Amino acid sequence: MWVKNLLDVCGKELRRTLSDVGVLVFFIIVPLLYPLLYAYLYSREVVREVPVVVVDECRSATSREFLRKSDATADLKIVSYCSDMEEARNLMHRHKAYGVIHVPAEFERTLSEGRQATINLYCDMSGLLYYKAMLSGCTIVSLDMNRDIQMQRLSGLSDWEKEAMTMPIENEYVTMFNPTNGFQAFLIPAVLILVLQQTLVLGVAMLAGTENERRRSGALVLGQEYGNPIVVLAGKGLAYLLVYGFTATYVLCFVPWLFHMPQLWQLPTLVAFIVPFLLASIFFAICISFFVRDRESCFLLFVFVSVPLIFMSGISWPTSNMPAFWKVFAQLFPSTHGVNGFARINTAGALLQDVRTESITLWIQSGVYFMLSLLIYERLYRSDKMPGAEFILNIRTQVRKNLRVAVRDVEEVRQDLKEKAGKLRNRGKQEPN
């Protein structure tokens, strides 16, 4: 019997979802478009060809070689040669360039004397990626020229000995799990998980707000399916899980494939991890939705927390450097563990045992939020504090009053008929044969 009721609640919730245009926007349209937008914005992965200007006060062959090699790197693009620093600053203020390479006048003389020379870099720190590209490009060129200068100063040695002297320990730069060392592969997995959670919360909250508005207007009367709250919550959760099973497949599998992002996950591991994440997000959304009074209030509550959730997940800033309060507060949200687990599964090819902590935490969150939803449901839907309960109590009182009046009227009519029947019997007895 309970299976039939559960499927009945699930069917009704699916019909409510598919008939509400606003909910469809959050459940279908937003997950369909937002991941494409974010992935497209970061599709270039890294910042290339950062515009810089040069102030070359040395004007020597060595300084020109340094600038030529810097311009040849993929990170930098020299757009202008300035006569002094004032002209270079003016170009930066007008955003014609984001950095300045300053070669001092004594650069060539210092090198020829066998002393250490310096080149000054000035960068617009309003964008850290500009600074990273400029520092990386100039550092690569300086290391390459340092090696060439050292080899020129080593006379009487073979090429192999010069190589060993200039670079005793050879280093190789390998970017594991992110071949392009790009921003897209680093950030987009976290955004995808957050899109799933936030759209789910907004859609469920909008459904709850619509239901509360209808109750207050008296358009909705509780049905028999609300007799067992566990069946109701499980039926709603099943409905949302069915919808977001398809949504999560598109967001987590198709979008990264479309933009050629790293995908090292194994299907059993991904499914075993995403199911508890979706369940935790669903019951978290149901738990919060009880406090939504109308359709619009959900936007004020949830839309603006997306950016803080990204920071609290630890994907953009390490949790080890966060205050203790925010580290504890972040544990309340399924996205915190979903982001870290999915990033390791998708990008690093982690197995389920490698994300055991995150997976167990998501299962615990699913159970805790289900129990909280059940307690709140019992308090709101089974007590006089339920939204719309006053309307239902008034109707019930009025019905009882009308029934009492109807019974009294029926009793009076029956008594009157009884008296008339008695009079007729007496009259019949008094009439002569």
Secondary structure, DSSP 8 states (H G I E B T S, - for coil): -HHHHHHHHHHHHHHHHHH-HHHHIIIIIHHHHHHHHHHHHTTT-S--SEEEEEEESS-SHHHHHHHHHHHHSSSEEEEEE-SSHHHHHHHHHTTS-SEEEEE-TTHHHHHHTT-----EEEE-TT-HHHHHHHHHHHHHHHHHHHHHHHHHH--S--HHHHHHHH-SS------TT-TT--HHHHHHHHHHHHHHHHHHHHHHHHHHHHHHHHHHHT-----GGGG-HHHHHHHHHHHHHHHHHHHHHIIIIIHHHHTT------HHHHHHHHHHHHHHHHHHHHHHHTT--STTHHHHHHGGGHHHHHHHTTSSS-GGGS-HHHHHHHTTSHHHHHHHHHHHHHHH---GGGGHHHHHHHHHHHHHHHHHHHHHHHHHHSSTTSTTHHHHHHHHHHHHHHHHHHHHHHHHHHHHHHHHHHHHHHHHHHS--
